[in-house]
Amino acid sequence: MEVEYKQKLDLQMEQKGVAVTEKRSPMTPTDRRYKGIRMRKWGKWVAEIREPNKRSRIWLGSYRTAVAAARAYDTAVFYLRGPSARLNFPEEVFKDGSGSGGFGGDMSATLIRKKAAEVGARVDAELRSVEKLDMNKLPEAGRV
């Protein structure tokens, strides 16, 4: 709905002879479903989270993929808010090792940042290795 509204505004501006120079980020609808992340102009994904009862934010890092950034966010929000947190990948929290104690606000921002960065970097590396495997597929048997 917000996108339609912005498109209507752009159309109205063009009809009035005003150039629309704002560039939209090339996010797909599937990327928008992740909470706590955003895309930089140059294509990197970043994650951050606001500390409870404070105005400050915890920087969780910059990642190649939206999934890695979302998983980093999930780790941080789980440590901050506990099992009741709304997660992007609820089934993955216990696989990351986040499910074992230390949640519910008793961890420092530095430790939360460290844990989230570890998970995000690991997911980025896993996704990168999958991409390499896809690119290095064996040639078909019928070709010479």
Backbone as numpy.savetxt, mean C-alpha at the origin, in Angstrom:
# Nx Ny Nz CAx CAy CAz Cx Cy Cz
-17.83 7.62 -7.33 -18.65 8.80 -7.33 -17.78 10.06 -7.33
-16.70 10.03 -6.55 -15.80 11.17 -6.49 -15.12 11.39 -7.84
-14.77 10.29 -8.52 -14.12 10.39 -9.82 -15.06 11.02 -10.83
-16.34 10.61 -10.81 -17.32 11.20 -11.72 -17.45 12.69 -11.48
-17.46 13.10 -10.21 -17.57 14.51 -9.86 -16.39 15.29 -10.41
-15.17 14.73 -10.26 -13.98 15.41 -10.77 -14.00 15.49 -12.29
-14.49 14.43 -12.94 -14.59 14.45 -14.40 -15.57 15.52 -14.86
-16.69 15.67 -14.15 -17.66 16.71 -14.49 -17.06 18.10 -14.32
-16.29 18.28 -13.23 -15.64 19.58 -13.01 -14.65 19.88 -14.12
-13.86 18.87 -14.52 -12.90 19.05 -15.61 -13.61 19.45 -16.90
-14.72 18.78 -17.19 -15.49 19.07 -18.40 -16.02 20.50 -18.36
-16.56 20.92 -17.20 -17.07 22.28 -17.06 -15.95 23.31 -17.26
-14.78 23.01 -16.70 -13.65 23.93 -16.84 -13.23 24.04 -18.30
-13.18 22.90 -19.02 -12.79 22.92 -20.43 -13.82 23.69 -21.26
-15.10 23.54 -20.94 -16.15 24.24 -21.68 -16.04 25.75 -21.49
-15.55 26.18 -20.33 -15.40 27.60 -20.06 -14.09 28.15 -20.63
-13.28 27.26 -21.22 -12.03 27.70 -21.83 -10.85 27.71 -20.87
-11.02 27.10 -19.71 -9.92 27.04 -18.75 -9.20 25.71 -18.94
-7.89 25.79 -19.08 -7.12 24.56 -19.28 -7.04 23.77 -17.98
-7.23 22.48 -18.10 -7.12 21.60 -16.94 -5.74 20.95 -17.00
-4.87 21.36 -16.09 -3.49 20.87 -16.13 -3.19 19.84 -15.05
-4.14 19.59 -14.16 -3.90 18.63 -13.08 -3.77 17.23 -13.66
-2.72 16.54 -13.27 -2.52 15.18 -13.74 -3.09 14.21 -12.70
-3.80 13.25 -13.15 -4.34 12.23 -12.28 -3.34 11.09 -12.18
-3.24 10.49 -11.01 -2.33 9.35 -10.86 -2.94 8.14 -11.56
-2.10 7.32 -12.17 -2.61 6.18 -12.93 -2.98 4.99 -12.04
-3.76 5.25 -10.99 -4.18 4.17 -10.10 -5.35 3.43 -10.72
-5.33 2.15 -10.58 -6.44 1.34 -11.06 -7.43 1.16 -9.91
-8.67 0.81 -10.21 -9.65 0.61 -9.15 -9.23 -0.45 -8.14
-8.46 -1.45 -8.57 -8.03 -2.49 -7.63 -7.01 -1.95 -6.64
-6.21 -0.94 -7.03 -5.22 -0.36 -6.13 -5.87 0.53 -5.08
-7.00 1.09 -5.36 -7.65 2.01 -4.44 -8.29 1.30 -3.26
-8.40 0.02 -3.32 -9.09 -0.68 -2.25 -8.24 -0.84 -1.00
-6.95 -0.56 -1.09 -6.08 -0.74 0.07 -6.07 0.50 0.94
-6.19 0.29 2.23 -6.24 1.38 3.20 -4.82 1.71 3.67
-4.54 2.99 3.89 -3.29 3.41 4.47 -2.14 3.59 3.51
-2.41 3.54 2.21 -1.33 3.69 1.23 -1.70 4.74 0.20
-0.68 5.21 -0.50 -0.91 6.13 -1.62 0.22 5.98 -2.61
-0.01 6.48 -3.81 0.98 6.36 -4.87 1.66 7.70 -5.11
2.97 7.69 -5.15 3.73 8.89 -5.47 3.64 9.17 -6.97
3.99 10.38 -7.36 3.93 10.75 -8.78 4.79 9.85 -9.65
5.90 9.41 -9.12 6.84 8.60 -9.91 6.57 7.11 -9.82
5.47 6.71 -9.20 5.05 5.31 -9.25 5.33 4.46 -8.03
6.05 4.97 -7.06 6.30 4.21 -5.83 5.08 4.29 -4.93
4.89 3.25 -4.15 3.79 3.20 -3.18 4.33 3.46 -1.79
3.65 4.30 -1.03 4.09 4.60 0.33 2.98 4.28 1.31
3.41 3.95 2.53 2.46 3.63 3.60 2.80 4.45 4.83
1.77 4.93 5.50 1.94 5.63 6.76 0.65 5.48 7.56
0.77 5.69 8.86 -0.40 5.53 9.73 -0.34 6.59 10.81
-1.49 7.07 11.21 -1.56 8.07 12.27 -1.52 7.36 13.63
-0.73 7.92 14.53 -0.66 7.35 15.87 -1.96 7.66 16.62
-2.45 6.71 17.40 -3.69 6.94 18.15 -3.54 8.10 19.14
-4.54 8.95 19.19 -4.61 10.09 20.12 -3.47 11.10 19.93
-2.86 11.12 18.76 -1.80 12.08 18.45 -2.00 12.58 17.03
-1.37 13.69 16.73 -1.45 14.21 15.36 -0.31 13.69 14.50
0.66 13.06 15.11 1.82 12.60 14.36 1.52 11.32 13.59
2.34 11.08 12.58 2.19 9.88 11.76 3.44 9.03 11.90
3.26 7.74 11.68 4.39 6.82 11.64 4.63 6.49 10.18
5.82 6.81 9.68 6.19 6.53 8.30 6.55 5.05 8.20
5.89 4.33 7.31 6.08 2.89 7.20 6.94 2.48 6.01
7.24 3.41 5.14 8.16 3.11 4.06 7.60 3.32 2.67
8.48 3.11 1.70 8.17 3.27 0.28 8.43 1.93 -0.40
7.49 1.50 -1.25 7.55 0.16 -1.83 7.24 0.19 -3.32
7.68 -0.86 -4.02 7.44 -0.96 -5.46 5.99 -1.28 -5.78
5.31 -2.02 -4.89 3.96 -2.48 -5.19 2.97 -2.02 -4.13
1.73 -1.91 -4.54 0.65 -1.54 -3.61 0.44 -2.62 -2.56
0.62 -3.87 -2.94 0.42 -4.98 -2.01 1.43 -4.91 -0.87
2.69 -4.65 -1.19 3.73 -4.56 -0.15 3.44 -3.41 0.80
3.03 -2.26 0.27 2.70 -1.12 1.12 1.48 -1.44 2.01
0.49 -2.10 1.44 -0.70 -2.46 2.21 -0.37 -3.46 3.31
0.52 -4.39 3.03 0.91 -5.37 4.06 1.70 -4.68 5.18
2.54 -3.71 4.84 3.25 -2.94 5.86 2.26 -2.19 6.74
1.26 -1.58 6.11 0.21 -0.87 6.86 -0.52 -1.84 7.78
-0.87 -3.02 7.28 -1.57 -4.01 8.10 -0.78 -4.38 9.34
0.51 -4.56 9.18 1.36 -4.91 10.32 1.30 -3.81 11.37
1.45 -2.57 10.93 1.45 -1.45 11.87 0.10 -1.29 12.56
-0.97 -1.36 11.81 -2.29 -1.15 12.41 -2.63 -2.29 13.37
-2.16 -3.49 13.07 -2.40 -4.61 13.99 -1.66 -4.39 15.31
-0.40 -3.92 15.24 0.35 -3.65 16.47 -0.25 -2.49 17.25
-0.81 -1.51 16.56 -1.39 -0.35 17.25 -2.77 -0.64 17.84
-3.61 -1.35 17.09 -5.02 -1.47 17.49 -5.45 -2.88 17.89
-4.57 -3.85 17.68 -4.88 -5.21 18.11 -5.73 -5.98 17.13
-6.31 -7.08 17.57 -7.06 -7.97 16.68 -8.33 -7.35 16.10
-8.81 -6.26 16.68 -10.03 -5.62 16.16 -9.75 -4.67 15.01
-8.50 -4.53 14.61 -8.11 -3.60 13.53 -8.71 -4.04 12.20
-9.05 -3.05 11.38 -9.53 -3.33 10.02 -8.32 -3.44 9.11
-8.13 -4.61 8.53 -6.93 -4.90 7.76 -7.23 -5.07 6.28
-6.22 -4.84 5.46 -6.34 -5.10 4.02 -6.27 -6.59 3.73
-5.42 -7.30 4.45 -5.22 -8.74 4.27 -5.32 -9.44 5.62
-6.53 -9.62 6.15 -6.65 -10.19 7.50 -6.07 -11.60 7.61
-6.11 -12.36 6.53 -5.62 -13.74 6.59 -4.10 -13.81 6.63
-3.41 -12.73 6.30 -1.96 -12.73 6.23 -1.27 -12.27 7.52
-1.99 -11.72 8.47 -1.37 -11.15 9.66 -0.60 -12.20 10.45
-1.19 -13.37 10.62 -0.53 -14.38 11.43 0.62 -15.04 10.68
0.60 -15.01 9.36 1.72 -15.52 8.58 2.95 -14.63 8.72
2.72 -13.33 8.93 3.81 -12.37 9.05 4.49 -12.42 10.41
3.89 -13.12 11.35 4.44 -13.13 12.70 3.92 -11.99 13.54
2.99 -11.20 13.00 2.43 -10.07 13.73 1.45 -10.54 14.79
0.91 -11.72 14.61 -0.13 -12.21 15.50 0.35 -12.64 16.86
1.65 -12.63 17.09 2.16 -13.11 18.36 2.48 -11.95 19.29
1.59 -11.64 20.19 1.80 -10.65 21.24 2.21 -9.27 20.75
2.41 -8.36 21.70 2.92 -7.04 21.41 1.94 -6.11 20.74
0.65 -6.43 20.72 -0.28 -5.54 20.04 -1.12 -4.79 21.06
-1.83 -3.81 20.56 -2.75 -3.07 21.41 -2.17 -1.79 21.98
-1.12 -1.26 21.38 -0.64 0.05 21.77 0.54 0.05 22.72
1.13 -1.09 23.05 2.24 -1.09 24.00 3.60 -1.16 23.31
3.66 -0.85 22.03 4.93 -0.84 21.31 5.26 0.60 20.90
6.55 0.89 20.78 6.97 2.23 20.38 6.78 2.40 18.87
6.72 3.65 18.44 6.56 3.95 17.02 7.76 3.42 16.23
8.94 3.46 16.82 10.14 2.98 16.14 10.07 1.48 15.89
9.62 0.73 16.88 9.52 -0.71 16.73 8.42 -1.09 15.73
7.32 -0.36 15.76 6.24 -0.60 14.79 6.74 -0.32 13.37
7.45 0.78 13.19 8.02 1.13 11.88 8.96 0.03 11.39
9.79 -0.48 12.29 10.75 -1.52 11.94 10.03 -2.80 11.50
9.04 -3.24 12.28 8.30 -4.46 11.95 7.57 -4.31 10.62
6.92 -3.17 10.40 6.17 -2.93 9.17 7.11 -2.90 7.97
8.27 -2.27 8.12 9.24 -2.20 7.03 9.77 -3.59 6.68
9.97 -4.44 7.69 10.43 -5.80 7.43 9.41 -6.57 6.59
8.14 -6.47 6.96 7.09 -7.18 6.22 6.97 -6.63 4.81
6.94 -5.31 4.66 6.82 -4.70 3.34 7.98 -5.06 2.43
9.20 -5.03 2.96 10.37 -5.38 2.15 10.34 -6.85 1.74
9.91 -7.72 2.65 9.83 -9.13 2.32 8.80 -9.39 1.22
7.65 -8.75 1.32 6.61 -8.92 0.30 7.09 -8.38 -1.04
7.75 -7.22 -1.04 8.31 -6.68 -2.29 9.30 -7.66 -2.91
10.17 -8.23 -2.09 11.16 -9.18 -2.59 10.49 -10.44 -3.15
9.45 -10.93 -2.46 8.72 -12.11 -2.95 8.07 -11.82 -4.30
7.45 -10.66 -4.41 6.79 -10.30 -5.67 7.80 -10.09 -6.79
8.96 -9.56 -6.45 10.02 -9.35 -7.44 10.56 -10.69 -7.95
10.71 -11.67 -7.04 11.21 -12.98 -7.46 10.19 -13.70 -8.33
8.91 -13.50 -8.08 7.86 -14.08 -8.93 7.93 -13.47 -10.32
8.16 -12.16 -10.40 8.28 -11.50 -11.71 9.47 -12.06 -12.48
10.59 -12.29 -11.80 11.77 -12.83 -12.47 11.51 -14.23 -12.99
10.80 -15.05 -12.21 10.48 -16.40 -12.65 9.62 -16.36 -13.90
8.64 -15.46 -13.94 7.76 -15.35 -15.10 8.56 -14.94 -16.34
9.54 -14.08 -16.18 10.32 -13.61 -17.32 11.30 -14.66 -17.81
11.68 -15.60 -16.96 12.66 -16.60 -17.31 12.02 -17.96 -17.62
10.81 -17.95 -18.09 10.15 -19.21 -18.43 10.94 -19.94 -19.52
10.88 -21.24 -19.47 11.55 -22.03 -20.48 10.84 -21.89 -21.82
11.58 -21.88 -22.92 10.92 -21.78 -24.23 10.09 -23.04 -24.51
9.09 -22.87 -25.33 8.22 -24.00 -25.66 9.03 -25.08 -26.40
8.63 -26.33 -26.23 9.39 -27.46 -26.80 9.38 -27.45 -28.32
8.36 -26.93 -28.95 8.23 -26.97 -30.41 9.10 -25.96 -31.13
9.64 -24.97 -30.41 10.44 -23.92 -31.06 11.90 -24.33 -31.19
12.54 -23.77 -32.20 13.98 -24.04 -32.40 14.74 -22.74 -32.33
